[in-house]
Amino acid sequence: MRRRTEPWTPPRERVCEHALTWIKPSFLWMMYRCGWGTKEGQETVLAVEISRAGFEWALTNACLSGYARGTHPDRATWQRQVKRAPARVQWDPERDLRLQPRPYRSLQLGLSGEASRRYADEWTIAIREVTPRRRVEDELLAHLRE
């Protein structure tokens, strides 16, 4: 586990001003996205612990990632909100142990601009590599996916 003692600055060549950093609280949804850590370039699985205050700030300052009639006055208003908002909320199907969609959804929280900076410099409490845990779980659950 890595405890933060000073602000972390990512290498500039790996930062994209237009990309979103996604917080995905669901472990199984993350396993779905990285194929239980078997997808090329996604073999290492990290669990990032952030502060409750940071998570709440992101939610408070978030906009829905998609236009929702009845929630937004019109599409143009939503588009302006998305451009200004430092965070975006979307809901994707939760996954079961076989990584099949469940009938309910899991929160995904996209961060950009100020929210990304706060995430890296203020909110991150700890980063844990959970790859060994993931491998054990994958082996134990392999028979479910057959």
C-alpha positions in Angstrom: 0.0 0.0 0.0 1.2 3.5 -0.8 0.3 6.3 1.6 0.3 9.8 0.3 2.7 12.1 1.9 2.9 14.7 -0.8 0.9 15.7 -3.9 1.3 13.3 -6.8 1.9 14.8 -10.2 1.4 12.5 -13.2 3.9 12.6 -16.0 2.7 15.3 -18.4 3.1 13.1 -21.5 0.5 10.8 -20.0 -2.1 13.4 -19.1 -4.9 14.3 -21.5 -6.8 17.4 -20.8 -9.9 16.1 -22.4 -9.9 12.6 -20.9 -11.9 11.6 -17.8 -10.6 9.8 -14.8 -13.3 7.3 -13.8 -14.1 6.3 -10.2 -15.8 2.9 -10.3 -16.8 1.8 -6.8 -18.0 -1.6 -7.8 -15.2 -4.3 -7.7 -17.1 -6.6 -10.0 -17.7 -3.9 -12.5 -14.0 -3.2 -12.6 -13.3 -6.9 -13.0 -15.7 -6.9 -16.0 -13.8 -3.9 -17.5 -10.4 -5.4 -17.1 -11.4 -9.0 -17.8 -10.3 -10.2 -14.3 -7.0 -8.5 -15.1 -6.4 -10.5 -18.2 -6.8 -7.8 -20.8 -3.6 -6.6 -22.3 -2.3 -3.5 -20.5 -4.8 -4.1 -17.6 -3.1 -7.0 -15.8 -2.5 -5.0 -12.7 -5.5 -4.1 -10.6 -5.3 -1.2 -8.1 -7.8 -0.2 -5.4 -7.7 3.6 -4.8 -9.1 4.8 -1.5 -10.4 8.4 -1.6 -11.8 10.6 1.1 -15.6 10.7 1.7 -15.4 14.5 1.4 -13.8 14.2 -2.0 -16.4 11.7 -3.2 -19.2 14.0 -2.0 -17.6 17.0 -3.6 -17.5 15.2 -7.0 -21.1 14.1 -6.7 -22.2 17.6 -5.7 -20.5 19.1 -8.7 -21.4 16.4 -11.2 -23.7 16.5 -14.2 -25.3 13.5 -15.8 -23.1 12.1 -18.6 -26.2 11.8 -20.9 -29.1 14.1 -21.7 -32.3 13.0 -19.8 -35.5 14.5 -20.9 -37.5 15.8 -17.9 -34.3 16.2 -15.8 -32.8 18.9 -18.1 -34.8 21.8 -19.5 -33.4 21.0 -23.0 -30.4 19.4 -24.7 -28.6 22.7 -25.1 -28.8 23.4 -21.3 -27.5 19.9 -20.6 -24.6 20.4 -23.1 -23.6 23.6 -21.3 -23.7 21.9 -17.9 -21.5 19.0 -19.2 -18.9 21.4 -20.5 -18.7 23.3 -17.2 -19.1 20.4 -14.7 -15.8 19.0 -13.3 -17.5 15.6 -12.8 -20.0 13.3 -14.7 -22.3 10.7 -13.3 -23.4 7.6 -15.3 -24.9 4.3 -14.3 -23.8 1.1 -15.9 -25.2 -2.4 -15.4 -23.7 -4.0 -12.2 -22.1 -7.4 -12.8 -22.4 -10.8 -11.0 -19.5 -13.2 -10.3 -19.8 -14.5 -13.9 -19.5 -10.8 -15.0 -23.0 -11.0 -16.5 -25.2 -7.9 -16.2 -27.5 -7.6 -13.1 -30.9 -6.0 -13.3 -29.6 -2.9 -11.4 -27.0 -0.4 -12.1 -23.7 0.7 -10.6 -22.4 4.3 -10.3 -19.5 5.5 -12.5 -18.1 8.9 -11.7 -16.0 10.6 -14.3 -13.6 13.4 -13.2 -11.9 16.1 -15.3 -10.2 19.5 -14.7 -10.5 20.6 -11.1 -12.0 17.3 -10.0 -9.0 15.3 -11.5 -6.5 17.6 -9.8 -8.3 17.3 -6.4 -8.5 13.5 -6.8 -4.7 13.3 -7.4 -3.6 16.0 -4.9 -6.2 15.9 -2.1 -8.7 13.0 -2.1 -6.4 10.0 -2.6 -5.8 8.4 0.8 -4.2 5.1 -0.3 -3.5 3.0 -3.3 -3.4 -0.8 -2.9 -2.4 -3.4 -5.5 -5.1 -6.0 -5.4 -3.8 -8.1 -8.3 -2.9 -11.1 -6.0 -6.4 -11.1 -4.5 -7.9 -10.8 -7.9 -5.9 -13.8 -9.1 -7.1 -16.0 -6.1 -10.7 -14.9 -6.6 -10.5 -15.6 -10.3 -9.2 -19.1 -9.7 -11.9 -19.8 -7.1 -14.6 -18.5 -9.4 -13.4 -20.0 -12.6 -15.8 -22.9 -12.5 -18.8 -20.4 -12.4 -17.8 -18.9 -15.7 -17.5 -22.3 -17.5 
